[in-house]
Amino acid sequence: GDAIAAADAEGRPEIGDSIMLGLMSCQRQGDRLALEGGKIVDGEIIFRQQKTGAIVLLPATPQLVARLAAARARRQGHTLQWPHAVIDEKINRPFAEGGDHYRHVFAAVRDAAAETLPSLAGFRDQDLRDTGITWLANAGCTVMQIAAISGHSLQSIHLILKHYLARHPRSEEHTSELQS
């Protein structure tokens, strides 16, 4: 929440949108920045990965729905309307593939947030995926459900959960699933 609030305070709400999408979708940075769509159907938000054409279905949580609605409202007056869920709103263009510009903007927002929340110092965009997967597991999702949301392989999900849940106080709850 603090990183998202920092993005908004820094005048980069699209970075807050990207953080929210990273936590909710567990998608890689490049895949997340290329997500198109955002239509809500039957309680799920439908995105399409631009590069692969794969469909990504996310639960339509109130927080994510609100962020996406705010992004649409901010971009409503733009002459050129991009289908991407996240664009660089300062220049009204998608973030370039390769992500160097995005990484610099993300780092500036993260560093601003770290001034009031030092635990964010050094936080990486990659950490959003791992955190999102851990949250899904702690919310009771099965490994197969996590794979459906994140697009991760079962092996990578097991590795992430083994690493993060081993340090979590509720890790015993997930031990049996990780060993199967």
Helices and strands as residue ranges (DSSP letters): H 2-9, H 13-25, H 29-33, E 35-41, E 44-49, E 55-59, H 62-75, H 100-116, G 118-120, H 126-138, H 143-150, H 154-165, H 172-179
